[in-house]
Amino acid sequence: MKKYPALTVNHKLLKENMEQVVSWCAEAGIDIAGVIKVTNGLASVADDYVQSGAKWIASSRLEHLIRVKEAGIDIPKLMIRIPMISELDKLVEVCEYSLQSELSTLKELNKRAQSADKIHKVILMADLGDLREGFIDVEDLISTAEYVEKELDFVHLAGIGTNLGCYGSVIPTKEKMNQLIEYAEAVEQAIGRKLEIISGGATTSLIPIFDKEMPGRINMLRIGSAVITGALEDIRTCYGREEMDALHDDSITLEAEVVEVKVKPTHPIGKLGVDAFGQTREYIDRGNRKRAILAVGRADYGDTGDILPQIEGVEVIGASGDHTILDIEDCKEDIRPGDIVRFKLKYSAILYLTGSENVKIYEI
Ligand SMILES: *Cc1c(COP(=O)(O)O)cnc(C)c1O
């Protein structure tokens, strides 16, 4: 018997999405690091990415990359969250590449790489205004790059990179990409050689590729969400980029089971306080309506806005940790206890669902 809530990971669709992204980027001379963090580091997803042409597998958590290594997937691994000093030994063991932004960490990394008798490759991050990780001061970036080049024998400076559209919502315009290249060229001047990698960002950096204005020297993007969520992703929903419609938006879907169906009032009855999460809420009185309860909740997927029911006339009206309430008054189907409702998923719902112990993952 299938166990619910069930998450279905469709490898054929994931591969087709990655092939599409790889082909868009190849035209611009860009290789892809396939980011697996949103699926809680499923090694099978990493395998899809490699088969579809990704040149690196990347994640923000070392545990994910350990899983990929243990699955025997033979491809360079890139750690994309600035590593903790406390995990540097493991980093050197598991990953060939990492993103870096602290000189003290780099010095320590050099020692750990030396003990492991390995050369670890780094991409120094430049903060171009999104205000998450990276050197915000270009002189600081250049002097750190010089230090790595001249003083750290077991750390190789492979390139520089940036991250946009995460904390500060900054769009990766052509200007931002050119600024990154200027920084790279200043570093090259200081160290007297060319850098191998200029890493121009994540999914949002597909925008300048769609506009055919990505500068030539950008040669790596680190892509996760475009492949996983397709057109449900921000650059379709926030920036209206129809190119994203070429991607499947149902590679990973959720199925949950109905446990109650009843006609109930739409306005709660009694003196109102706060809901299960301590929030005061407004309820609109729409009279009596037919509703269904699903055995899945915010403990599994986070926010009700991030799960999209795939039966016409069904609307999510609320949830607590383990219950999701649907309005099914306008639904033509006769929904009963034991029936299954399927959902498309936005990024954060996939992030939570793949990490939830109560959700069974089925791979097809
Ligand atoms: C998450 C992340 C990415 C991938 O972002 P997507 O929007 O999923 O493509 C790339 N780089 C860094 C540093 C990240 O943290």
The ligand as an SDF file (V2000), in Angstrom:
LIG
                    3D

 15 15  0  0  0  0  0  0  0  0999 V2000
   20.9900   28.1270   -3.2930 C   0  0  0  0  0  0  0  0  0  0  0  0
   22.1800   28.6680   -3.9730 C   0  0  0  0  0  0  0  0  0  0  0  0
   22.2700   28.5810   -5.3600 C   0  0  0  0  0  0  0  0  0  0  0  0
   21.1620   27.9860   -6.2270 C   0  0  0  0  0  0  0  0  0  0  0  0
   20.0440   28.8230   -6.2150 O   0  0  0  0  0  0  0  0  0  0  0  0
   18.7440   28.4970   -7.1110 P   0  0  0  0  0  0  0  0  0  0  0  0
   17.9170   29.7000   -6.9930 O   0  0  0  0  0  0  0  0  0  0  0  0
   18.1250   27.2900   -6.4850 O   0  0  0  0  0  0  0  0  0  0  0  0
   19.1820   28.2340   -8.4810 O   0  0  0  0  0  0  0  0  0  0  0  0
   23.4170   29.0620   -5.9660 C   0  0  0  0  0  0  0  0  0  0  0  0
   24.4140   29.6040   -5.2390 N   0  0  0  0  0  0  0  0  0  0  0  0
   24.3660   29.7030   -3.9060 C   0  0  0  0  0  0  0  0  0  0  0  0
   25.5000   30.3110   -3.1690 C   0  0  0  0  0  0  0  0  0  0  0  0
   23.2370   29.2440   -3.2240 C   0  0  0  0  0  0  0  0  0  0  0  0
   23.1880   29.3620   -1.8930 O   0  0  0  0  0  0  0  0  0  0  0  0
  1  2  1  0
  2  3  1  0
  2 14  2  0
  3  4  1  0
  3 10  2  0
  4  5  1  0
  5  6  1  0
  6  7  2  0
  6  8  1  0
  6  9  1  0
 10 11  1  0
 11 12  2  0
 12 13  1  0
 12 14  1  0
 14 15  1  0
M  END
$$$$
